[in-house]
Amino acid sequence: MKRYLKFLSSEDGAVTVDWVVLTAAVVSLAILAMFAIFDGSTNMGDTVRDYLTDTGIEEIWDPETADS
């Protein structure tokens, strides 16, 4: 019983637990940020692709007004 009470009152390892919790929080936030950035970049890429596919070269570049 004495060993059990000593184990419960001991603070060894508490710093390790703190670091594990903080590291897990940072990794979780990084993963959430990655998904947010990925979704935004996918939507922007789709928009650019649609514009370039649906727009003729004459609308994008006019050779009469372009510099030689």
PDB file with SEQRES, HELIX, SHEET and CRYST1 records, atoms N, CA, C and O in Angstrom:
SEQRES   1 A   68  MET LYS ARG TYR LEU LYS PHE LEU SER SER GLU ASP GLY          
SEQRES   2 A   68  ALA VAL THR VAL ASP TRP VAL VAL LEU THR ALA ALA VAL          
SEQRES   3 A   68  VAL SER LEU ALA ILE LEU ALA MET PHE ALA ILE PHE ASP          
SEQRES   4 A   68  GLY SER THR ASN MET GLY ASP THR VAL ARG ASP TYR LEU          
SEQRES   5 A   68  THR ASP THR GLY ILE GLU GLU ILE TRP ASP PRO GLU THR          
SEQRES   6 A   68  ALA ASP SER                                                  
HELIX    1 AA1 LYS A    2  SER A    9  1                                   8    
HELIX    2 AA2 ALA A   14  ASP A   54  1                                  41    
HELIX    3 AA3 ILE A   57  ILE A   60  1                                   4    
CRYST1    1.000    1.000    1.000  90.00  90.00  90.00 P 1           1          
ATOM      1  N   MET A   1       0.818  -1.192   0.000  1.00  0.00           N  
ATOM      2  CA  MET A   1       0.000   0.000   0.000  1.00  0.00           C  
ATOM      3  C   MET A   1       0.863   1.256   0.000  1.00  0.00           C  
ATOM      4  O   MET A   1       0.510   2.277  -0.591  1.00  0.00           O  
ATOM      5  N   LYS A   2       1.993   1.153   0.674  1.00  0.00           N  
ATOM      6  CA  LYS A   2       2.891   2.299   0.771  1.00  0.00           C  
ATOM      7  C   LYS A   2       3.445   2.679  -0.612  1.00  0.00           C  
ATOM      8  O   LYS A   2       3.568   3.861  -0.934  1.00  0.00           O  
ATOM      9  N   ARG A   3       3.775   1.667  -1.419  1.00  0.00           N  
ATOM     10  CA  ARG A   3       4.284   1.929  -2.777  1.00  0.00           C  
ATOM     11  C   ARG A   3       3.214   2.610  -3.637  1.00  0.00           C  
ATOM     12  O   ARG A   3       3.515   3.500  -4.432  1.00  0.00           O  
ATOM     13  N   TYR A   4       1.980   2.185  -3.466  1.00  0.00           N  
ATOM     14  CA  TYR A   4       0.878   2.751  -4.235  1.00  0.00           C  
ATOM     15  C   TYR A   4       0.676   4.228  -3.899  1.00  0.00           C  
ATOM     16  O   TYR A   4       0.497   5.048  -4.799  1.00  0.00           O  
ATOM     17  N   LEU A   5       0.704   4.564  -2.637  1.00  0.00           N  
ATOM     18  CA  LEU A   5       0.551   5.960  -2.224  1.00  0.00           C  
ATOM     19  C   LEU A   5       1.731   6.805  -2.688  1.00  0.00           C  
ATOM     20  O   LEU A   5       1.564   7.962  -3.073  1.00  0.00           O  
ATOM     21  N   LYS A   6       2.934   6.214  -2.647  1.00  0.00           N  
ATOM     22  CA  LYS A   6       4.119   6.932  -3.129  1.00  0.00           C  
ATOM     23  C   LYS A   6       3.997   7.200  -4.633  1.00  0.00           C  
ATOM     24  O   LYS A   6       4.349   8.278  -5.112  1.00  0.00           O  
ATOM     25  N   PHE A   7       3.496   6.208  -5.364  1.00  0.00           N  
ATOM     26  CA  PHE A   7       3.312   6.378  -6.811  1.00  0.00           C  
ATOM     27  C   PHE A   7       2.298   7.487  -7.103  1.00  0.00           C  
ATOM     28  O   PHE A   7       2.523   8.301  -7.998  1.00  0.00           O  
ATOM     29  N   LEU A   8       1.211   7.530  -6.379  1.00  0.00           N  
ATOM     30  CA  LEU A   8       0.184   8.550  -6.606  1.00  0.00           C  
ATOM     31  C   LEU A   8       0.659   9.954  -6.264  1.00  0.00           C  
ATOM     32  O   LEU A   8       0.241  10.923  -6.899  1.00  0.00           O  
ATOM     33  N   SER A   9       1.527  10.070  -5.269  1.00  0.00           N  
ATOM     34  CA  SER A   9       1.997  11.394  -4.864  1.00  0.00           C  
ATOM     35  C   SER A   9       3.215  11.860  -5.675  1.00  0.00           C  
ATOM     36  O   SER A   9       3.591  13.031  -5.622  1.00  0.00           O  
ATOM     37  N   SER A  10       3.816  10.948  -6.415  1.00  0.00           N  
ATOM     38  CA  SER A  10       5.004  11.298  -7.200  1.00  0.00           C  
ATOM     39  C   SER A  10       4.628  12.169  -8.395  1.00  0.00           C  
ATOM     40  O   SER A  10       3.589  11.960  -9.020  1.00  0.00           O  
ATOM     41  N   GLU A  11       5.470  13.137  -8.705  1.00  0.00           N  
ATOM     42  CA  GLU A  11       5.232  14.019  -9.849  1.00  0.00           C  
ATOM     43  C   GLU A  11       6.182  13.723 -11.005  1.00  0.00           C  
ATOM     44  O   GLU A  11       6.218  14.476 -11.978  1.00  0.00           O  
ATOM     45  N   ASP A  12       6.939  12.658 -10.917  1.00  0.00           N  
ATOM     46  CA  ASP A  12       7.821  12.263 -12.012  1.00  0.00           C  
ATOM     47  C   ASP A  12       6.979  11.907 -13.228  1.00  0.00           C  
ATOM     48  O   ASP A  12       6.002  11.165 -13.125  1.00  0.00           O  
ATOM     49  N   GLY A  13       7.357  12.430 -14.351  1.00  0.00           N  
ATOM     50  CA  GLY A  13       6.638  12.146 -15.585  1.00  0.00           C  
ATOM     51  C   GLY A  13       5.558  13.165 -15.914  1.00  0.00           C  
ATOM     52  O   GLY A  13       4.985  13.123 -17.002  1.00  0.00           O  
ATOM     53  N   ALA A  14       5.273  14.070 -15.001  1.00  0.00           N  
ATOM     54  CA  ALA A  14       4.211  15.046 -15.262  1.00  0.00           C  
ATOM     55  C   ALA A  14       4.591  15.967 -16.419  1.00  0.00           C  
ATOM     56  O   ALA A  14       3.735  16.338 -17.223  1.00  0.00           O  
ATOM     57  N   VAL A  15       5.851  16.333 -16.508  1.00  0.00           N  
ATOM     58  CA  VAL A  15       6.302  17.190 -17.604  1.00  0.00           C  
ATOM     59  C   VAL A  15       6.184  16.453 -18.930  1.00  0.00           C  
ATOM     60  O   VAL A  15       5.822  17.048 -19.945  1.00  0.00           O  
ATOM     61  N   THR A  16       6.486  15.168 -18.923  1.00  0.00           N  
ATOM     62  CA  THR A  16       6.350  14.373 -20.144  1.00  0.00           C  
ATOM     63  C   THR A  16       4.901  14.339 -20.604  1.00  0.00           C  
ATOM     64  O   THR A  16       4.626  14.468 -21.797  1.00  0.00           O  
ATOM     65  N   VAL A  17       3.990  14.169 -19.687  1.00  0.00           N  
ATOM     66  CA  VAL A  17       2.564  14.163 -20.038  1.00  0.00           C  
ATOM     67  C   VAL A  17       2.156  15.517 -20.606  1.00  0.00           C  
ATOM     68  O   VAL A  17       1.399  15.579 -21.575  1.00  0.00           O  
ATOM     69  N   ASP A  18       2.646  16.590 -20.017  1.00  0.00           N  
ATOM     70  CA  ASP A  18       2.343  17.926 -20.537  1.00  0.00           C  
ATOM     71  C   ASP A  18       2.822  18.072 -21.974  1.00  0.00           C  
ATOM     72  O   ASP A  18       2.091  18.575 -22.827  1.00  0.00           O  
ATOM     73  N   TRP A  19       4.037  17.637 -22.241  1.00  0.00           N  
ATOM     74  CA  TRP A  19       4.584  17.750 -23.594  1.00  0.00           C  
ATOM     75  C   TRP A  19       3.824  16.882 -24.589  1.00  0.00           C  
ATOM     76  O   TRP A  19       3.627  17.284 -25.735  1.00  0.00           O  
ATOM     77  N   VAL A  20       3.402  15.712 -24.168  1.00  0.00           N  
ATOM     78  CA  VAL A  20       2.634  14.840 -25.061  1.00  0.00           C  
ATOM     79  C   VAL A  20       1.304  15.499 -25.412  1.00  0.00           C  
ATOM     80  O   VAL A  20       0.891  15.472 -26.572  1.00  0.00           O  
ATOM     81  N   VAL A  21       0.639  16.081 -24.444  1.00  0.00           N  
ATOM     82  CA  VAL A  21      -0.646  16.752 -24.694  1.00  0.00           C  
ATOM     83  C   VAL A  21      -0.451  17.967 -25.596  1.00  0.00           C  
ATOM     84  O   VAL A  21      -1.222  18.170 -26.534  1.00  0.00           O  
ATOM     85  N   LEU A  22       0.567  18.774 -25.323  1.00  0.00           N  
ATOM     86  CA  LEU A  22       0.833  19.949 -26.166  1.00  0.00           C  
ATOM     87  C   LEU A  22       1.194  19.546 -27.598  1.00  0.00           C  
ATOM     88  O   LEU A  22       0.738  20.173 -28.554  1.00  0.00           O  
ATOM     89  N   THR A  23       2.007  18.509 -27.744  1.00  0.00           N  
ATOM     90  CA  THR A  23       2.380  18.045 -29.081  1.00  0.00           C  
ATOM     91  C   THR A  23       1.166  17.527 -29.842  1.00  0.00           C  
ATOM     92  O   THR A  23       1.021  17.794 -31.035  1.00  0.00           O  
ATOM     93  N   ALA A  24       0.302  16.797 -29.170  1.00  0.00           N  
ATOM     94  CA  ALA A  24      -0.924  16.306 -29.814  1.00  0.00           C  
ATOM     95  C   ALA A  24      -1.811  17.461 -30.259  1.00  0.00           C  
ATOM     96  O   ALA A  24      -2.417  17.398 -31.329  1.00  0.00           O  
ATOM     97  N   ALA A  25      -1.893  18.507 -29.459  1.00  0.00           N  
ATOM     98  CA  ALA A  25      -2.699  19.672 -29.829  1.00  0.00           C  
ATOM     99  C   ALA A  25      -2.121  20.372 -31.054  1.00  0.00           C  
ATOM    100  O   ALA A  25      -2.866  20.755 -31.956  1.00  0.00           O  
ATOM    101  N   VAL A  26      -0.804  20.542 -31.096  1.00  0.00           N  
ATOM    102  CA  VAL A  26      -0.161  21.202 -32.238  1.00  0.00           C  
ATOM    103  C   VAL A  26      -0.339  20.376 -33.509  1.00  0.00           C  
ATOM    104  O   VAL A  26      -0.629  20.929 -34.570  1.00  0.00           O  
ATOM    105  N   VAL A  27      -0.172  19.088 -33.414  1.00  0.00           N  
ATOM    106  CA  VAL A  27      -0.352  18.221 -34.585  1.00  0.00           C  
ATOM    107  C   VAL A  27      -1.798  18.278 -35.070  1.00  0.00           C  
ATOM    108  O   VAL A  27      -2.044  18.330 -36.275  1.00  0.00           O  
ATOM    109  N   SER A  28      -2.744  18.268 -34.153  1.00  0.00           N  
ATOM    110  CA  SER A  28      -4.160  18.349 -34.538  1.00  0.00           C  
ATOM    111  C   SER A  28      -4.471  19.661 -35.253  1.00  0.00           C  
ATOM    112  O   SER A  28      -5.174  19.665 -36.264  1.00  0.00           O  
ATOM    113  N   LEU A  29      -3.959  20.759 -34.741  1.00  0.00           N  
ATOM    114  CA  LEU A  29      -4.181  22.052 -35.398  1.00  0.00           C  
ATOM    115  C   LEU A  29      -3.529  22.102 -36.777  1.00  0.00           C  
ATOM    116  O   LEU A  29      -4.091  22.673 -37.711  1.00  0.00           O  
ATOM    117  N   ALA A  30      -2.353  21.508 -36.904  1.00  0.00           N  
ATOM    118  CA  ALA A  30      -1.682  21.480 -38.205  1.00  0.00           C  
ATOM    119  C   ALA A  30      -2.487  20.675 -39.224  1.00  0.00           C  
ATOM    120  O   ALA A  30      -2.583  21.059 -40.389  1.00  0.00           O  
ATOM    121  N   ILE A  31      -3.051  19.580 -38.788  1.00  0.00           N  
ATOM    122  CA  ILE A  31      -3.872  18.766 -39.698  1.00  0.00           C  
ATOM    123  C   ILE A  31      -5.130  19.525 -40.106  1.00  0.00           C  
ATOM    124  O   ILE A  31      -5.515  19.495 -41.275  1.00  0.00           O  
ATOM    125  N   LEU A  32      -5.770  20.198 -39.170  1.00  0.00           N  
ATOM    126  CA  LEU A  32      -6.952  21.001 -39.508  1.00  0.00           C  
ATOM    127  C   LEU A  32      -6.610  22.117 -40.488  1.00  0.00           C  
ATOM    128  O   LEU A  32      -7.365  22.375 -41.425  1.00  0.00           O  
ATOM    129  N   ALA A  33      -5.483  22.774 -40.278  1.00  0.00           N  
ATOM    130  CA  ALA A  33      -5.055  23.836 -41.195  1.00  0.00           C  
ATOM    131  C   ALA A  33      -4.765  23.264 -42.577  1.00  0.00           C  
ATOM    132  O   ALA A  33      -5.095  23.884 -43.588  1.00  0.00           O  
ATOM    133  N   MET A  34      -4.152  22.091 -42.627  1.00  0.00           N  
ATOM    134  CA  MET A  34      -3.844  21.462 -43.914  1.00  0.00           C  
ATOM    135  C   MET A  34      -5.130  21.196 -44.708  1.00  0.00           C  
ATOM    136  O   MET A  34      -5.191  21.468 -45.907  1.00  0.00           O  
ATOM    137  N   PHE A  35      -6.142  20.669 -44.038  1.00  0.00           N  
ATOM    138  CA  PHE A  35      -7.404  20.403 -44.738  1.00  0.00           C  
ATOM    139  C   PHE A  35      -8.063  21.692 -45.219  1.00  0.00           C  
ATOM    140  O   PHE A  35      -8.630  21.716 -46.312  1.00  0.00           O  
ATOM    141  N   ALA A  36      -8.002  22.759 -44.432  1.00  0.00           N  
ATOM    142  CA  ALA A  36      -8.591  24.027 -44.838  1.00  0.00           C  
ATOM    143  C   ALA A  36      -7.868  24.596 -46.055  1.00  0.00           C  
ATOM    144  O   ALA A  36      -8.509  25.079 -46.988  1.00  0.00           O  
ATOM    145  N   ILE A  37      -6.554  24.542 -46.050  1.00  0.00           N  
ATOM    146  CA  ILE A  37      -5.768  25.050 -47.180  1.00  0.00           C  
ATOM    147  C   ILE A  37      -5.998  24.195 -48.417  1.00  0.00           C  
ATOM    148  O   ILE A  37      -6.119  24.723 -49.522  1.00  0.00           O  
ATOM    149  N   PHE A  38      -6.059  22.880 -48.240  1.00  0.00           N  
ATOM    150  CA  PHE A  38      -6.268  21.979 -49.371  1.00  0.00           C  
ATOM    151  C   PHE A  38      -7.609  22.245 -50.046  1.00  0.00           C  
ATOM    152  O   PHE A  38      -7.691  22.299 -51.273  1.00  0.00           O  
ATOM    153  N   ASP A  39      -8.666  22.413 -49.236  1.00  0.00           N  
ATOM    154  CA  ASP A  39      -9.990  22.685 -49.816  1.00  0.00           C  
ATOM    155  C   ASP A  39     -10.001  24.009 -50.574  1.00  0.00           C  
ATOM    156  O   ASP A  39     -10.565  24.091 -51.665  1.00  0.00           O  
ATOM    157  N   GLY A  40      -9.387  25.038 -50.014  1.00  0.00           N  
ATOM    158  CA  GLY A  40      -9.347  26.339 -50.675  1.00  0.00           C  
ATOM    159  C   GLY A  40      -8.556  26.303 -51.969  1.00  0.00           C  
ATOM    160  O   GLY A  40      -8.966  26.898 -52.965  1.00  0.00           O  
ATOM    161  N   SER A  41      -7.435  25.617 -51.962  1.00  0.00           N  
ATOM    162  CA  SER A  41      -6.617  25.568 -53.177  1.00  0.00           C  
ATOM    163  C   SER A  41      -7.277  24.719 -54.251  1.00  0.00           C  
ATOM    164  O   SER A  41      -7.133  25.005 -55.440  1.00  0.00           O  
ATOM    165  N   THR A  42      -7.990  23.693 -53.855  1.00  0.00           N  
ATOM    166  CA  THR A  42      -8.713  22.877 -54.834  1.00  0.00           C  
ATOM    167  C   THR A  42      -9.807  23.697 -55.500  1.00  0.00           C  
ATOM    168  O   THR A  42      -9.973  23.634 -56.718  1.00  0.00           O  
ATOM    169  N   ASN A  43     -10.550  24.460 -54.720  1.00  0.00           N  
ATOM    170  CA  ASN A  43     -11.612  25.292 -55.286  1.00  0.00           C  
ATOM    171  C   ASN A  43     -11.046  26.346 -56.230  1.00  0.00           C  
ATOM    172  O   ASN A  43     -11.619  26.597 -57.290  1.00  0.00           O  
ATOM    173  N   MET A  44      -9.925  26.966 -55.856  1.00  0.00           N  
ATOM    174  CA  MET A  44      -9.328  27.975 -56.716  1.00  0.00           C  
ATOM    175  C   MET A  44      -8.802  27.340 -58.001  1.00  0.00           C  
ATOM    176  O   MET A  44      -8.952  27.909 -59.083  1.00  0.00           O  
ATOM    177  N   GLY A  45      -8.198  26.184 -57.888  1.00  0.00           N  
ATOM    178  CA  GLY A  45      -7.709  25.482 -59.074  1.00  0.00           C  
ATOM    179  C   GLY A  45      -8.838  25.121 -60.023  1.00  0.00           C  
ATOM    180  O   GLY A  45      -8.691  25.242 -61.239  1.00  0.00           O  
ATOM    181  N   ASP A  46      -9.959  24.680 -59.480  1.00  0.00           N  
ATOM    182  CA  ASP A  46     -11.119  24.361 -60.315  1.00  0.00           C  
ATOM    183  C   ASP A  46     -11.650  25.600 -61.025  1.00  0.00           C  
ATOM    184  O   ASP A  46     -12.040  25.528 -62.190  1.00  0.00           O  
ATOM    185  N   THR A  47     -11.666  26.733 -60.332  1.00  0.00           N  
ATOM    186  CA  THR A  47     -12.147  27.978 -60.929  1.00  0.00           C  
ATOM    187  C   THR A  47     -11.245  28.410 -62.075  1.00  0.00           C  
ATOM    188  O   THR A  47     -11.740  28.805 -63.131  1.00  0.00           O  
ATOM    189  N   VAL A  48      -9.943  28.344 -61.892  1.00  0.00           N  
ATOM    190  CA  VAL A  48      -8.997  28.726 -62.949  1.00  0.00           C  
ATOM    191  C   VAL A  48      -9.126  27.769 -64.129  1.00  0.00           C  
ATOM    192  O   VAL A  48      -9.126  28.205 -65.280  1.00  0.00           O  
ATOM    193  N   ARG A  49      -9.235  26.476 -63.858  1.00  0.00           N  
ATOM    194  CA  ARG A  49      -9.382  25.493 -64.927  1.00  0.00           C  
ATOM    195  C   ARG A  49     -10.640  25.765 -65.754  1.00  0.00           C  
ATOM    196  O   ARG A  49     -10.604  25.730 -66.984  1.00  0.00           O  
ATOM    197  N   ASP A  50     -11.749  26.035 -65.067  1.00  0.00           N  
ATOM    198  CA  ASP A  50     -13.002  26.302 -65.780  1.00  0.00           C  
ATOM    199  C   ASP A  50     -12.893  27.563 -66.633  1.00  0.00           C  
ATOM    200  O   ASP A  50     -13.378  27.584 -67.764  1.00  0.00           O  
ATOM    201  N   TYR A  51     -12.266  28.611 -66.108  1.00  0.00           N  
ATOM    202  CA  TYR A  51     -12.110  29.851 -66.865  1.00  0.00           C  
ATOM    203  C   TYR A  51     -11.264  29.620 -68.107  1.00  0.00           C  
ATOM    204  O   TYR A  51     -11.625  30.056 -69.200  1.00  0.00           O  
ATOM    205  N   LEU A  52     -10.152  28.943 -67.941  1.00  0.00           N  
ATOM    206  CA  LEU A  52      -9.267  28.722 -69.085  1.00  0.00           C  
ATOM    207  C   LEU A  52      -9.877  27.775 -70.109  1.00  0.00           C  
ATOM    208  O   LEU A  52      -9.609  27.896 -71.305  1.00  0.00           O  
ATOM    209  N   THR A  53     -10.689  26.840 -69.652  1.00  0.00           N  
ATOM    210  CA  THR A  53     -11.333  25.910 -70.578  1.00  0.00           C  
ATOM    211  C   THR A  53     -12.451  26.591 -71.363  1.00  0.00           C  
ATOM    212  O   THR A  53     -12.621  26.326 -72.553  1.00  0.00           O  
ATOM    213  N   ASP A  54     -13.206  27.457 -70.716  1.00  0.00           N  
ATOM    214  CA  ASP A  54     -14.378  28.069 -71.338  1.00  0.00           C  
ATOM    215  C   ASP A  54     -14.074  29.354 -72.096  1.00  0.00           C  
ATOM    216  O   ASP A  54     -14.934  29.848 -72.826  1.00  0.00           O  
ATOM    217  N   THR A  55     -12.883  29.904 -71.945  1.00  0.00           N  
ATOM    218  CA  THR A  55     -12.551  31.180 -72.558  1.00  0.00           C  
ATOM    219  C   THR A  55     -11.648  30.939 -73.774  1.00  0.00           C  
ATOM    220  O   THR A  55     -10.657  30.212 -73.697  1.00  0.00           O  
ATOM    221  N   GLY A  56     -12.011  31.559 -74.883  1.00  0.00           N  
ATOM    222  CA  GLY A  56     -11.188  31.424 -76.078  1.00  0.00           C  
ATOM    223  C   GLY A  56      -9.941  32.282 -75.984  1.00  0.00           C  
ATOM    224  O   GLY A  56      -9.876  33.221 -75.191  1.00  0.00           O  
ATOM    225  N   ILE A  57      -8.957  31.954 -76.796  1.00  0.00           N  
ATOM    226  CA  ILE A  57      -7.687  32.695 -76.773  1.00  0.00           C  
ATOM    227  C   ILE A  57      -7.904  34.147 -77.196  1.00  0.00           C  
ATOM    228  O   ILE A  57      -7.179  35.039 -76.756  1.00  0.00           O  
ATOM    229  N   GLU A  58      -8.897  34.380 -78.045  1.00  0.00           N  
ATOM    230  CA  GLU A  58      -9.161  35.745 -78.494  1.00  0.00           C  
ATOM    231  C   GLU A  58      -9.628  36.640 -77.339  1.00  0.00           C  
ATOM    232  O   GLU A  58      -9.365  37.842 -77.334  1.00  0.00           O  
ATOM    233  N   GLU A  59     -10.309  36.055 -76.379  1.00  0.00           N  
ATOM    234  CA  GLU A  59     -10.789  36.837 -75.236  1.00  0.00           C  
ATOM    235  C   GLU A  59      -9.666  37.118 -74.239  1.00  0.00           C  
ATOM    236  O   GLU A  59      -9.681  38.142 -73.554  1.00  0.00           O  
ATOM    237  N   ILE A  60      -8.713  36.225 -74.160  1.00  0.00           N  
ATOM    238  CA  ILE A  60      -7.629  36.376 -73.191  1.00  0.00           C  
ATOM    239  C   ILE A  60      -6.513  37.261 -73.742  1.00  0.00           C  
ATOM    240  O   ILE A  60      -5.959  38.087 -73.017  1.00  0.00           O  
ATOM    241  N   TRP A  61      -6.180  37.090 -75.032  1.00  0.00           N  
ATOM    242  CA  TRP A  61      -5.041  37.805 -75.603  1.00  0.00           C  
ATOM    243  C   TRP A  61      -5.461  38.399 -76.949  1.00  0.00           C  
ATOM    244  O   TRP A  61      -5.900  37.682 -77.849  1.00  0.00           O  
ATOM    245  N   ASP A  62      -5.320  39.706 -77.068  1.00  0.00           N  
ATOM    246  CA  ASP A  62      -5.632  40.386 -78.316  1.00  0.00           C  
ATOM    247  C   ASP A  62      -4.312  40.757 -78.979  1.00  0.00           C  
ATOM    248  O   ASP A  62      -3.583  41.596 -78.450  1.00  0.00           O  
ATOM    249  N   PRO A  63      -3.981  40.152 -80.131  1.00  0.00           N  
ATOM    250  CA  PRO A  63      -2.676  40.421 -80.759  1.00  0.00           C  
ATOM    251  C   PRO A  63      -2.523  41.854 -81.240  1.00  0.00           C  
ATOM    252  O   PRO A  63      -1.394  42.321 -81.393  1.00  0.00           O  
ATOM    253  N   GLU A  64      -3.618  42.573 -81.486  1.00  0.00           N  
ATOM    254  CA  GLU A  64      -3.513  43.958 -81.972  1.00  0.00           C  
ATOM    255  C   GLU A  64      -3.057  44.901 -80.860  1.00  0.00           C  
ATOM    256  O   GLU A  64      -2.394  45.901 -81.133  1.00  0.00           O  
ATOM    257  N   THR A  65      -3.400  44.597 -79.631  1.00  0.00           N  
ATOM    258  CA  THR A  65      -3.013  45.474 -78.529  1.00  0.00           C  
ATOM    259  C   THR A  65      -1.775  44.975 -77.795  1.00  0.00           C  
ATOM    260  O   THR A  65      -1.268  45.660 -76.906  1.00  0.00           O  
ATOM    261  N   ALA A  66      -1.289  43.810 -78.146  1.00  0.00           N  
ATOM    262  CA  ALA A  66      -0.125  43.243 -77.457  1.00  0.00           C  
ATOM    263  C   ALA A  66       1.158  43.930 -77.926  1.00  0.00           C  
ATOM    264  O   ALA A  66       1.268  44.343 -79.080  1.00  0.00           O  
ATOM    265  N   ASP A  67       2.107  44.042 -77.029  1.00  0.00           N  
ATOM    266  CA  ASP A  67       3.418  44.625 -77.382  1.00  0.00           C  
ATOM    267  C   ASP A  67       4.212  43.595 -78.182  1.00  0.00           C  
ATOM    268  O   ASP A  67       4.149  42.397 -77.907  1.00  0.00           O  
ATOM    269  N   SER A  68       4.942  44.064 -79.152  1.00  0.00           N  
ATOM    270  CA  SER A  68       5.751  43.160 -79.986  1.00  0.00           C  
ATOM    271  C   SER A  68       7.091  42.919 -79.356  1.00  0.00           C  
ATOM    272  O   SER A  68       7.910  42.185 -79.909  1.00  0.00           O  
TER     273      SER A  68                                                      
END                                                                             
